[in-house]
Amino acid sequence: VDVGGGTGRLLASVLEKYGGMKGVLFDQSEVLAEAGPVLESAGVADRCKLVAGSFFDSDTIPKGADVYVMKNIIHDWDDAESVAILQRVGEAMGDNTSSTLCILDLVKGQRDAYEPWNLDFVDFFDLNMLVTVGGRERS
């Protein structure tokens, strides 16, 4: 399940590479409306189920999948909302002890002190996330 997977580019790439695999693209209905051409052009539309819902509502997240992928999701939200999203996905995973959550996000490194001469891409992305949506990169 690609949680908050947008138009499905990541899932389409995975399904292209692994021909025997099926996937679920989970996002809001207005986003999923744009996924068809992406999945069709990759030749994987027949192996991808579209499920509309919110990752704040565990009742709409597909249950019991082997793998849940979240790419560039957690950094969009503050700590309380990030914890809520992770809890809802955990609830959807249920008692499936073989289920895996894979979070693909930038990781902010630790520094001993503020070093303005030693800023990198993640620092600028962190600032962008804070200013635009109230989220942040995490370590």
C-alpha positions in Angstrom: 0.0 0.0 0.0 1.4 3.3 -1.1 0.0 5.6 1.7 -0.6 9.1 0.4 1.0 7.9 -2.9 -0.3 10.8 -5.1 -0.6 9.9 -8.7 1.3 6.6 -8.2 4.7 7.2 -9.7 6.6 5.4 -7.0 4.2 2.5 -7.0 4.2 2.3 -10.8 8.0 2.1 -10.7 7.9 -0.8 -8.2 5.3 -2.7 -10.1 7.2 -2.2 -13.3 10.3 -3.7 -11.7 8.5 -6.6 -10.1 6.0 -8.1 -12.5 4.3 -10.5 -10.1 3.5 -7.9 -7.6 0.2 -6.1 -7.0 -0.2 -2.8 -5.3 -2.7 -0.4 -3.7 -2.5 3.3 -4.3 -4.1 5.1 -1.3 -4.8 8.8 -1.4 -7.7 11.3 -1.5 -10.2 10.8 -4.3 -9.3 14.0 -6.1 -5.6 13.0 -6.2 -6.4 9.4 -7.4 -8.5 10.9 -10.3 -5.1 11.9 -11.8 -3.4 8.5 -11.3 -4.9 6.6 -14.3 -2.5 8.0 -17.0 0.6 7.4 -14.8 -0.3 3.8 -14.1 -1.5 3.1 -17.7 1.7 4.5 -19.2 3.8 2.3 -16.9 1.7 -0.7 -18.0 0.7 -1.6 -14.4 -2.9 -0.2 -14.1 -4.3 -3.8 -14.1 -2.2 -4.7 -11.0 -2.9 -1.5 -9.0 -6.1 -1.0 -7.0 -7.0 2.6 -6.2 -8.4 3.3 -2.7 -9.7 6.7 -1.7 -9.4 7.9 1.9 -7.5 9.8 4.5 -4.4 8.6 6.4 -6.0 10.3 9.5 -8.8 7.7 9.3 -7.7 4.1 9.9 -11.1 2.9 8.7 -10.2 4.0 5.2 -6.6 2.8 5.1 -6.4 -0.7 3.4 -6.0 -3.3 6.1 -3.5 -6.1 6.6 -1.1 -5.5 3.7 2.4 -6.9 3.6 4.1 -3.5 3.1 3.0 0.1 3.7 5.1 2.8 2.1 5.0 6.4 3.0 7.2 8.7 0.8 7.5 12.3 1.7 4.5 12.2 4.0 5.7 12.7 7.6 7.8 15.8 6.9 4.6 17.6 5.9 3.1 17.5 9.4 3.9 18.7 12.9 4.8 16.2 15.6 1.3 15.6 16.8 -0.2 15.0 13.3 2.8 12.8 12.4 2.2 10.6 15.4 -1.5 10.4 14.5 -0.7 9.4 10.9 1.7 6.7 12.1 -0.9 5.4 14.7 -3.6 5.2 12.0 -1.3 3.3 9.7 -0.3 1.0 12.6 -4.0 0.3 13.3 -4.5 -0.6 9.6 -1.5 -3.0 9.8 -3.3 -4.7 12.7 -2.0 -7.9 14.0 -0.2 -8.8 10.8 3.2 -9.3 12.4 4.9 -9.7 9.0 3.6 -6.3 7.8 6.3 -3.7 7.3 6.2 0.1 7.3 8.7 1.7 5.0 9.2 5.5 5.5 11.0 7.3 2.7 12.0 10.8 3.8 15.0 13.0 4.1 16.8 12.5 7.4 18.3 15.6 9.2 21.7 14.9 10.7 22.7 15.9 14.2 25.0 18.8 14.9 26.7 19.8 18.1 26.1 23.5 17.4 24.7 25.9 14.9 27.2 26.1 12.0 25.9 28.5 9.3 28.9 27.7 7.0 28.0 24.0 7.0 24.4 24.0 5.7 23.2 21.4 3.3 20.2 20.6 1.1 18.3 19.0 4.1 18.7 22.2 6.1 17.1 24.3 3.3 14.4 21.7 2.8 13.7 21.7 6.6 13.3 25.5 6.5 11.0 25.2 3.5 8.8 22.6 5.2 8.6 24.7 8.4 7.6 27.9 6.6 5.2 26.5 4.0 3.3 23.7 5.8 4.5 23.7 9.4 6.3 20.4 9.0 10.0 19.6 9.4 12.7 17.1 8.5 13.5 14.8 11.4 16.6 13.1 12.6 
